[in-house]
Each structure stands twice: as structure tokens, then as C-alpha cells.
Amino acid sequence: MELEFVKSQKGKDMLVVEGCTFIKEKDILDKIIWKCTEYRKGKCKARCHTEGGRIVKQSPHNHVPDAANVKVRRLLTEMKERATTSQESTHQIVATVTSTTDLSVAGKMPPIRQMKRTVQRFRRAQHAPLPNPTNLEELIIPLEYTTTLRGETFLLHDTGPGNQRTVIFSTQRNLEVLAGSQHWYAD
């Protein structure tokens, strides 16, 4: 039987066994000892020993398994992964992930506003702002800044590195709006 894991709120692995979750307690040579996540709140003394990718020993819990909690953790992990890999809006990510949940899991999910904030915070942490260049030769434009969220080309022209570098950011649609205008103001 292959070991199954979910991520904690802080991104650490949690072992899932029969609807219960365990966090890593300690390593002893090749053996990992996991303790139940309810060890403080529920005073559960259950432990699980793994070695070589399989469970070698497990003690009983003093509570019932909570499969819905495991599903919630999986969905929250999926939300965070989508936040870093897709260009969907925060609302789209939360809506997509929550639309597939059944009622038993939906009741355990955090409020929508909180999930949206989690996605925004995670995106901000993963995509730290780029440092400001001191001159045009240091300016590096990442690929993600060359298109809009709708997939339209946003970087129309770049002469490349140099002191006389010219960079034009716009979409084709914006150029058409400019062409139809009588007055242009530029900076």
C-alpha cells in the first residue's frame, strides 16, 4: 500500500491513514514516526511508524476518522497549486475548486472570502515583485509580463538591451482605440 499525503497549512507533508492525518514527529535512521494531528486538541496518542515507504506499526486513535477534513485539505492544496500555475482570477479558482465538493465537505470548507484571501496571499508569496533595475541594460521582462490575463500580446515592441532601449506595452485593441482618437497624451 502506497503512502498517501496531504499538505498542512504551512505546506508540510501530513500522512493520511484510514481518514486520519498524522504529522511528522521524528526520524530514527530509516524510520519516520508520525503523531496524530489531534494529539493536542483531542489528546490522541496514536502514532504511525513508516519505513521504506510503507507502514510498519500503527497504534489506535481515541476519535473517529474525519475523511471530510482530508478532502478539505486536498481541495485547499489544489487551490494553492492552481494559484501558482494558472492565470485564472481568484474568484475562478475558488469557484472551480468548490464546485466539485459534496455537501459533507462543503460544510467543513473555510468561508469563501477566506479562501480568496488565501489564494491572493499565496500568489503574492510565490510571485515576489521583481527588483527595480538601475538602468535600461538591467531591465529584464519576464514572459508572464508580455501577455494580459486574457492571453493578448501586451509587449508589442522591444529593441533589446542598450542605453537607447525602447519598450512599447499595449494591446492591439488599445492601439485601435488610439487610432480612433483625435487627441493623444503621452508621458
C-alpha positions as CSV (number, residue, x, y, z in Angstrom):
1,M,0.0,0.0,0.0
2,E,1.4,3.3,-1.1
3,L,1.6,6.1,1.5
4,E,-0.8,9.0,0.9
5,F,0.0,12.6,1.9
6,V,-1.8,16.0,2.0
7,K,-0.3,19.4,2.8
8,S,-0.7,21.2,6.1
9,Q,-1.4,25.0,6.2
10,K,2.3,25.7,6.3
11,G,3.0,23.3,3.3
12,K,4.4,20.4,5.2
13,D,3.5,16.8,4.4
14,M,0.8,15.1,6.5
15,L,0.4,11.3,6.4
16,V,-3.2,10.1,5.7
17,V,-4.1,6.7,7.0
18,E,-7.8,5.5,7.0
19,G,-9.2,9.0,7.2
20,C,-6.9,10.2,10.0
21,T,-4.0,12.6,9.5
22,F,-0.5,12.5,11.1
23,I,2.3,15.0,11.3
24,K,6.0,14.0,11.4
25,E,7.3,13.7,14.9
26,K,10.8,12.4,14.4
27,D,13.2,10.4,12.2
28,I,15.1,7.4,13.6
29,L,17.5,6.1,11.0
30,D,15.3,5.0,8.1
31,K,12.1,5.0,10.3
32,I,9.8,8.0,10.5
33,I,7.4,8.3,13.5
34,W,4.2,10.3,12.9
35,K,1.8,11.5,15.5
36,C,-1.9,12.2,15.2
37,T,-2.9,15.7,14.4
38,E,-5.4,15.5,17.2
39,Y,-2.6,14.9,19.8
40,R,-3.1,18.3,21.5
41,K,-6.8,19.2,21.0
42,G,-8.2,15.7,21.3
43,K,-5.4,14.2,23.5
44,C,-5.0,11.4,20.9
45,K,-1.8,9.3,21.5
46,A,-2.0,7.5,18.2
47,R,1.3,7.0,16.4
48,C,2.2,5.6,13.0
49,H,5.7,4.3,12.1
50,T,6.8,4.2,8.4
51,E,9.9,2.7,6.9
52,G,10.8,2.3,3.3
53,G,7.5,3.9,2.0
54,R,5.2,1.6,4.0
55,I,3.5,1.5,7.4
56,V,5.2,-0.9,9.8
57,K,3.3,-0.1,13.0
58,Q,0.2,1.9,14.0
59,S,-1.5,2.5,17.3
60,P,-5.2,3.2,17.7
61,H,-6.9,6.6,17.8
62,N,-9.3,7.8,20.6
63,H,-11.5,9.5,18.0
64,V,-13.3,8.7,14.8
65,P,-11.7,9.3,11.4
66,D,-12.6,12.6,9.6
67,A,-12.4,11.9,5.9
68,A,-14.1,15.2,5.1
69,N,-11.2,17.1,6.8
70,V,-8.7,15.2,4.5
71,K,-10.8,16.2,1.4
72,V,-10.8,19.8,2.5
73,R,-7.0,19.8,2.8
74,R,-6.8,18.2,-0.7
75,L,-9.0,20.9,-2.1
76,L,-7.1,23.7,-0.4
77,T,-3.8,22.3,-1.7
78,E,-5.4,22.1,-5.2
79,M,-6.4,25.8,-4.9
80,K,-2.9,26.8,-4.0
81,E,-1.4,24.8,-6.9
82,R,-3.8,26.5,-9.3
83,A,-2.9,29.9,-7.9
84,T,0.7,29.4,-8.9
85,T,0.2,27.5,-12.2
86,S,-2.8,29.3,-13.8
87,Q,-3.7,32.8,-14.7
88,E,-7.3,32.3,-13.6
89,S,-8.8,35.0,-11.4
90,T,-9.0,34.4,-7.7
91,H,-12.8,34.0,-7.9
92,Q,-12.5,31.5,-10.8
93,I,-10.0,29.3,-8.8
94,V,-12.2,29.3,-5.7
95,A,-15.4,28.6,-7.8
96,T,-13.7,25.8,-9.8
97,V,-12.4,24.0,-6.7
98,T,-15.6,24.4,-4.6
99,S,-17.9,23.4,-7.4
100,T,-16.7,19.8,-7.2
101,T,-17.3,19.4,-3.5
102,D,-20.1,17.4,-2.0
103,L,-22.2,18.6,1.0
104,S,-20.2,16.8,3.7
105,V,-17.0,18.6,2.6
106,A,-18.6,21.9,1.8
107,G,-19.6,22.3,5.5
108,K,-16.0,22.0,6.6
109,M,-14.6,24.4,4.0
110,P,-13.5,27.8,5.2
111,P,-15.7,30.8,4.2
112,I,-15.3,31.9,0.5
113,R,-13.8,35.3,1.5
114,Q,-11.1,33.5,3.5
115,M,-10.3,31.1,0.6
116,K,-10.0,34.0,-1.8
117,R,-7.6,35.7,0.6
118,T,-5.6,32.5,0.9
119,V,-5.2,32.4,-2.9
120,Q,-4.2,36.0,-3.0
121,R,-1.7,35.6,-0.2
122,F,-0.2,32.5,-1.8
123,R,0.1,34.2,-5.2
124,R,1.8,37.2,-3.6
125,A,4.3,35.0,-1.7
126,Q,5.1,32.9,-4.8
127,H,5.4,35.8,-7.2
128,A,7.6,38.3,-5.2
129,P,7.9,41.5,-7.1
130,L,11.0,41.9,-9.3
131,P,13.7,44.3,-8.2
132,N,13.8,47.7,-9.9
133,P,16.6,47.9,-12.5
134,T,19.0,50.8,-12.1
135,N,19.4,51.2,-15.9
136,L,17.8,50.0,-19.2
137,E,20.5,47.4,-19.7
138,E,19.5,45.6,-16.5
139,L,15.8,45.6,-17.4
140,I,14.6,42.0,-17.8
141,I,11.0,41.5,-18.8
142,P,9.7,38.1,-17.8
143,L,7.5,36.2,-20.2
144,E,4.5,36.5,-17.9
145,Y,4.5,40.3,-18.2
146,T,4.3,40.1,-22.0
147,T,0.7,39.0,-22.2
148,T,-2.5,40.1,-20.5
149,L,-4.7,37.9,-18.3
150,R,-6.9,37.3,-21.4
151,G,-3.9,36.0,-23.3
152,E,-3.5,39.0,-25.6
153,T,0.0,40.1,-26.5
154,F,1.0,43.1,-24.3
155,L,4.7,43.7,-25.2
156,L,4.4,45.0,-28.8
157,H,8.0,46.1,-29.3
158,D,11.3,45.8,-27.5
159,T,14.6,47.0,-29.2
160,G,16.6,44.9,-26.7
161,P,19.2,45.8,-24.1
162,G,21.1,49.1,-24.5
163,N,21.1,52.7,-23.5
164,Q,18.6,53.7,-26.2
165,R,16.2,50.9,-25.5
166,T,12.5,51.4,-26.5
167,V,9.8,49.2,-25.0
168,I,6.1,49.5,-26.1
169,F,3.5,47.9,-23.9
170,S,-0.1,47.8,-25.3
171,T,-2.6,45.5,-26.8
172,Q,-3.8,45.6,-30.4
173,R,-7.3,46.7,-29.2
174,N,-5.7,49.6,-27.3
175,L,-3.9,50.7,-30.5
176,E,-7.2,50.6,-32.4
177,V,-8.8,52.9,-29.7
178,L,-5.8,55.3,-30.1
179,A,-6.2,55.3,-33.8
180,G,-9.8,56.4,-33.5
181,S,-9.0,59.2,-31.0
182,Q,-8.5,62.9,-32.1
183,H,-6.1,63.7,-29.2
184,W,-3.2,61.7,-27.7
185,Y,-1.5,62.5,-24.4
186,A,1.8,60.7,-23.7
187,D,4.3,60.6,-20.9
